[in-house]
Amino acid sequence: MGITFKLDELLQEIGITKNALAREAKIRPNTIYEMCNNTSKRIEFKTFNTVMETLIRLSGRPLTLNDVLEYIPEDELENH
């Protein structure tokens, strides 16, 4: 799939650990690790919304989908 998470880089940039995000968002740590490692098979919109709201609250700055997701066309994904 051409949609990838940039969550790992964002967490490093704002100084939040994966476990802290999972704890604050009240979701399974494995969900965050899968998002960070781009191994998620699917994610519920409700869960993603909770992650976004928690990131905004913890970072103290406005974030958009572009901060967390990236679309790379399939033909470019192999070279990325």
C-alpha positions, 0 to 999 in steps of 0.5 A, spaced: 500 500 500 502 506 498 500 510 505 505 509 510 505 512 517 511 517 519 509 517 526 516 514 529 519 520 526 514 525 529 514 522 536 522 522 536 521 530 533 516 532 539 520 527 544 514 522 546 515 515 547 511 510 543 509 507 550 507 514 553 503 515 547 499 508 548 498 510 555 495 517 554 491 515 548 489 509 552 490 504 546 494 498 546 502 499 545 502 494 539 497 498 535 502 504 536 508 500 535 505 497 528 503 504 526 511 506 527 513 500 524 508 500 518 506 493 519 498 495 521 494 491 516 488 496 518 486 502 523 479 504 525 478 511 524 476 512 531 483 509 534 486 514 529 482 520 531 484 518 538 492 518 536 491 524 533 488 528 539 493 525 544 499 527 539 496 534 539 495 535 546 501 532 548 505 536 543 502 542 544 502 544 537 497 543 531 498 537 527 495 535 520 494 528 517 500 530 513 504 530 519 503 523 520 501 519 514 504 520 507 502 517 500 507 514 496 505 511 489 506 504 488 511 504 483 515 509 487 514 505 493 519 500 491 525 505 490 523 509 497 
